[in-house]
Amino acid sequence: MADATTPPSTPPSTPPSTPPSSALGTPPSSEPSTPPSSASFWADAERHLTRYGPAFTREIIDRAAGSFLFTADGRKILDFTSGQMSAILGHSHPEIVATVRRQVGTLDHLYSGMLSRPVVDLATRLADSLPAPLEKVLLLTTGAESNEAALRMAKLVTGGHEVVSFARSWHGMTQAAASATYSAGRKGYGPSAPGNFAIPVPNPYRPDLTAADGSLDWRRQLDLAFDLIDAQSTGSLAACLVEPILSSGGVIEPPEGYFAALRQKCRERGMLLILDEAQTGLCRTGTWYAFERDGVVPDILTLSKTLGAGLPLAAVVTSAEIEREAHERGFLFLTTHASDPLVAAVGNTVLDVLIADKLDERAASLGVFLRQGLEDIAARHAVVGDVRGRGLLAGLEFVVDPGTGQGSDEVGARVTGRCLELGLHMNIVQLPGMGGVLRIAPPLTSTEDELSLGLAMLDQAIADVGGAL
């Protein structure tokens, strides 16, 4: 018996009521008999796609598996970005593939007020993976959406509306999340949400306030920052939304002790501390959550990218007390894909693999291997100013002058381009003034051989670019 895509041997006659094809126009072809040429592909892309950020990578990606991408013209590219820093289990992981195939055939989407076992199971398991009092879970789709919901909850519970974030933050492009994002995207869109304030990033590589030994005096920096917040606030402080490691901001890791002091600043002002672990959560940094290093439990935790391992899944996790108060005040965050069973089933499979393969331990050990390789590269190339990060989230910053530490967007762009020519996809922080930082986030399933291959190509790319400067 022919399947649904097999045409009948004798096409049926056109019903009389069907308009002639000339009246309908030429229907689009969903399955061309031969793939379009590369030239026509890019012509169609340029004609029909809206540009939404950096220029598109000039490769036509045909498929992906594990740590590699495969292009339509047969090139094999090592993916050092895990897609959009999301595919922590690599591409097309067999257990994720099996879950999607099984779940989409039984239960994919529901009315948002209905529940399914995958949703309740995932909420329970996420709560079990977290310290008290984090136990209430809202499942959504993207990082921006989870931050939007978290801010909405914090404002409702505290009765305030003012939000504090890092000056190089990235929390998403929806209204409240974008208003708390300072690294890009603020100009030309009219007023942001009122009451948003930025505080300096505690960057040990480029300290703005220094102690006697020249190191970053982050305590004085934090005190001065909140002196300014207090001077500007109308008395309606609601939340502080920050990343444990600023990723889009240049892979900057605040010093140990910083988040405990920040939490105290929040407590003194009746604010809730929201940690955005879109990129650092679920084993990426060598522990299940990056906040574990500091022994600080947030009032609200947001998860996204890594939770779905490449599929659109996000979560907001908070305490029973905060959830109860929000509910009693009428908390509303109803979206089309809240509590969807398909991606929730994927989230459960992600947790299964993380636990079974001990990927927190693997990320820690591979992180040491990656860090040593990057430091070896830095020792060979004066253009590398700093290596930083934790686990399998690493940053490498290029400088024009090692003495002054002046960054170089140009070197970063050239190295990134040369890496792609060699077969390595690198993610450069593509924001103004931050283009000298490579953001490295390979899958947690990577092997040492794959990391060595990537390091070798990166080393070659830096040498080639350095020789041409």
N, C-alpha and C positions, 0 to 999 in steps of 0.2 A: 504493500500500500504506500502510495506517495506521501511524503510528509507535507507540512503546511506550506513549505517554500517551493515545492516542486510544481511547475505549471502543468495543467492537464494537457494531454496529447493533442486534443482538439479544443481550441479556445471557444468558450460559449459566445453566442452572438450577443452583440450589445443591445441591452434593453432599449426599447423605443424612447423611454423617458430620459435616458442618459444624454446630456448635452454633447454636441460634437467636441472633439478634442481641441479644436481651434478656439472654442468658447472658454475652455478651462485653462488654456495655456499648456506648455510642456511640463508634465509632472516631473518632480525631481527623481533622480535615480538613486536609490539607497544602496544598491549593490552593483556597481559598475562591473562590466565583464573584465576589464583590465584596470589596474590601479592607475590613477592619474599621474602624470609626470611630476617630478619635483617642482618644475617651473610653474605648472598650473596649480599645484597645491599651494605654493606661496602666493601666487596671484589671487587665488580664492581667499586665502587667509587675510591678505592685505585689503581685499575688497570688502569682506564681510565680517571680520572680527573686530570688536571694539577693543582698543588697547587700554589696559587697566593697570599698568605699572611698568616695570623694566621691559626692554625689548625681548621678544620671543627668541629663545635659543634656536639657531638655524639648523635644526635637526628634526627629521620626521620620525618620531618614536613609534615603532611598530609593536613591540612587546617588551616585557620585563620579567626577570626571574631572579630571585635571590638578590645579590648585590649588583646586578648588571642590568643595563638597558640595551635594547637592540634596535637599531635604526632600520628604516625601510631600505636603505642601500647597503645593509649588511655590516655596519659598524657595531662593535661591542664597546659599551661605555661603562666604566665602573662608577657607581653612584655613591658619592661621598656625602650626599645630602638626605638620604632616605626619602626621596621624593621631596615633599615640602616639609622636611624634618619630621615626618609622620610615620613612615613605613618601618617601624622598629623591628619587625620580623622579616624584613626584606620584602621583595615584590612577589606576589602570587604564592605566598606560603601555602603549602598543601593543606594544612588544617584550616586556614582561613577560607581557601577555595571550597573545601568540602562543606564548611558551615554555611557559606553563602548559597551554594547549590541546594543544600538540604532545606534551609530556612525559607528561601525565596519560593520554594515549591509548596510550603505549608502555611506560612504566615509571614507576610512581609510588612504590612502597614495596617494601622488601626485608627479609628477615631481617637483623638488624644485623651479622651476621658475613659478609655478602656485600658485594661491591663492584661499582660501576658506573662508567662513564666520567665522568659528570658530577661524581661525588665526587672522583675522582683529579684531574680537570682543575681543579676549584675549589681543592683543596688546593695543587696546583702553582702556580696563578696567585696565590693569596694569599701563598705563600712568596716568589714573585718580586717581589711588591709591597712586601716588608718588608726591612729591613736584616738582615744576619747578626748573630747566629746563629739568628734565628727562621725555622724551616723545617719544623717538624713540626705537623700540623694535625689537630684532632679536631672533626668537624662535629656540632652538636647543634641544639637548637631555640630556647631562650630565653636571655636574659641571665642570669637567676638560675641556670639549668642550667649555663651556661658558667662562671660564677663558682664554682659548687659543684664542678665538675670541676677547675678550676684550684686551688682550695684543697685539695682532696683530693690532687692531685698534689704540691703543695708540702709538705704534711704528710708524705706518704710519702717524698719525696726527702730532706727535711731531718731527718726523725726527730722533729721538734717538732710542736706543736699550737697554739701561740699565734699570734694574728693581730691586726695593728694596722690600723686604718682611721680615716678622718676622722670627727669628731664629728657632721657633718651628711651623712653618706654615705647612698647608696641603692644596694644591690647585688642586691636581690631578696628574695623572701619564702619561699624554701626554707630548710632548717635552717641550714647553714653560712653561706649568703649573708645570711640574716636576722640571724644573730648578728653579722655584720660591718656591719649597717645600723643607724645610730643616729638618723636623722632622724625615724623614726616606727615604730610597730608592735612595740615591745618590751614593752609592759605587758600583763599578763593572760594570758600564754601559758606561764608557768612558766620554768624556767631555760633560758637560751640555752647554746650550746656553751661549755664552759669555756675560759678563756684568751683571751678577746677584749678588746682594749683600744682606747680612742678617744684620738686626739690632736687638738688644736685645729685648726680650719680657718684657713689663712692668708688672711684676708679684708682686702684693702687698703682697702675702703670703711669697715670698722669695725675698725680695728686694736686688738687687746687689749694688745699690747706695742709701745711706740713708740720710735723713734730720736729724736735731738735735734730733727729737723725735723718731728716729728709723724707721719712715715710708719711703716708697719708694720715692726717689727724682726723679720722672719721667721726670721732665723738664731738669735736668742736664743730665740724661741718654739719652734723645732724642737729646740734643745738642751735646753730645760727639759722639753719633751714626752718626749724619750727618757730623760731622767733619771728621770722618773716611770715610764716603761715598764720601765726596768732595775730600779727598786725593786720593781715588782709581779711581774715575770717570775719563773717558776720555773726559768729556764734552758732553756726549750723553745720559743723564738721560731722560727716557721716562715715567716711571710709578712707582707708589708704590701700590702694591697689598697686601691687608691685610684683615683679618676677624675682624668684630666688637667684637666678642668673639671667642677666639681661642678654637675650640672644640677638634680636635685631639691632639692639643698641651697641653691639660689638663684642659679644661674649664676655661680659664683665661680671665678675663674681665679687660681690661685696665681702669685706673681711669678716672673719668669725667674730661673733659678738654684736654685729651690726643689727641683725634682725631682732635680737632680744631687746636691744635698746629702742629700736623702732616700735616694737610692740608696746613697750612701756610708754612711749610718747602717745600712742593711740589710746591706751588705757586712761591716761591722765586727761584726755580730751573727750572721752566717751565715744571714740571712733572704733569701727570694726576693722580688723586687719584681714585683707583679702590677698591671698597668694595665687598668682596665675602660673600654674605649672603645665601650661600647654606643651612645652618642649622638654621640660626637665622631669616630668612625672613618669612613673612606671618604669623604673630601672635605668633610664638613660644615663644618669650620673653615677651609677654604681650602688645606689640605694633605691628603695622603691620610690621615695619622694625626696626631692632635694632639701626640703626644710628639715629633714632628719639631722643633718649636720649640725644645725644650730639649736636643736632641742626646742624649737618654737612651733607651737601648733596654731595655725591661723583660725580665725573665727569662721571664715569661709574659704574653701579651696575650689579652684576651677581647674578642670582637666579637659583636654581636647585631643589634639593631634595624635599623640601616642596611644590614647585609649582605643581608637578605632584602627590602629596600625595601617592608616591610609584611607580608611572609610570614614564618612562624616558622622562622628560620634563625640559628644562632649558631656561633661557632668559638672554640676554644682553640688558641693558637699558642705554641710554645715551641722551645727548642733541641734538637738531636739528642742532646746530652749529658744534658739533663734527662729527655727522653723515654726514653732508653736506661735510665737509672737507675730511673725509675719502672716501666718494663716489667720489669726484672730483679727488682724488689721486689714484682711482682704487681699493678700498677696495674689497677683494675677500675672502669669507669664505663660499664656496658652499659645502654643505654636503648632503648625501643621504636623511637624515631625517630632514632637515631644513624645518620649516613651515608645518610639518605634521598635517593634520586635526584631526586625531583621538586623539592624546594626547593634542592638543589645546582645543578640546571639553572638555576633562577631566579637563584641567586647568580652564576653565570657570566654570565648576561645583564646583571645589575647591573654587573659589572665591564666588560662590553663597552660599555655606555652611558656609564659614568663616563669611560672612556678615549676613546671616539669623540667625545663631546661636550665633552671637557676640563672636566669639572664641578668639578675642584679649582680651576682658574683662574676659572671662573664663580662659584663660591662666594666666592672671595676678592674679586672685583670687586663682586658683588652685596652682599657683607658690608659693604664700604665705603659703598655706596649706602644700605643699611639703617641703618647706624650714624649716618650724617649726618642721615638723616630722624629718627631717635630723639633725637639731640642737639638738633635744631631743636625738636622737641616739648618736650624738657626745658627749653629756654631760654624757652618760652612758658608753662610751667606750673610753679609753685613746688612743687607736690605731687610732682613727679618728683625724687627725690634722687640717683639714679645710673643711668648707662647703661653696660653692660659686656658682655663676651663676645668671641667671635672668629668671623669668617666669618658663616655663616648660623645661628649659635647665639648669640642675644642675650638679655640680661636687662635689664629696666627695673624699678627699685625705687621704690615710692611711700613717702613719708614724711609724717608729721603736721607735723613741725617741721624745716625744712631746716637750722636751726642745730645741732640735736642729732642729726639723722639718725634720729630715732625712727620705726620702720616703722609701716605701717598696713595690717593685714589687711582692715579695713573698706573702705578706698578701693580696694584691689586687687579685692575681691569685687564692688564696685559697678561698677568700670570694666569688669571681665570681663563682667558681666551686660549692661551697656549696649552693649558691643561686639557681643555676640550679637544684640541687638535691631537693631543697624545692619547686620548681615550679616557679621560678622567673628568667627571662632572663635579665641579666645585661650586659652592654657593658663596658669593661675595656679598657682604652687607651692602645692598644697593640703595643706600640712602645718602643724602648729601653730607659730605665730610666724613663718612664712615666706610668709604669704598676701599680703604686699605686693609680691611679685616676679612680674612677668610673664615667662614663659619663651617666647621667640619662636624658632620653628624652621620656617620655610617650606620647601617643597620646593626642591631645588637647581635644578629646572627652572623656577622662577618667573621671571616677566618683571619688568622695572622698573615697567611699568604696574601689575602686580598688587601689587608692593610699595608703590607710591605709593597705590594704592587702600586697602590695609590701613593704611598710615600715616595717611591722611586720616580713616578711620573711628576709628582709635585716638585721634587728636587730638580729634575731635568728642566721643568718649566721655569723655575726660578733662575736656574743657571742660564737658560736661553734668553730670558728677558733681561737679566742683569748684564749679559754680554752685549745686548743691543742698546743699553742706556748710554 
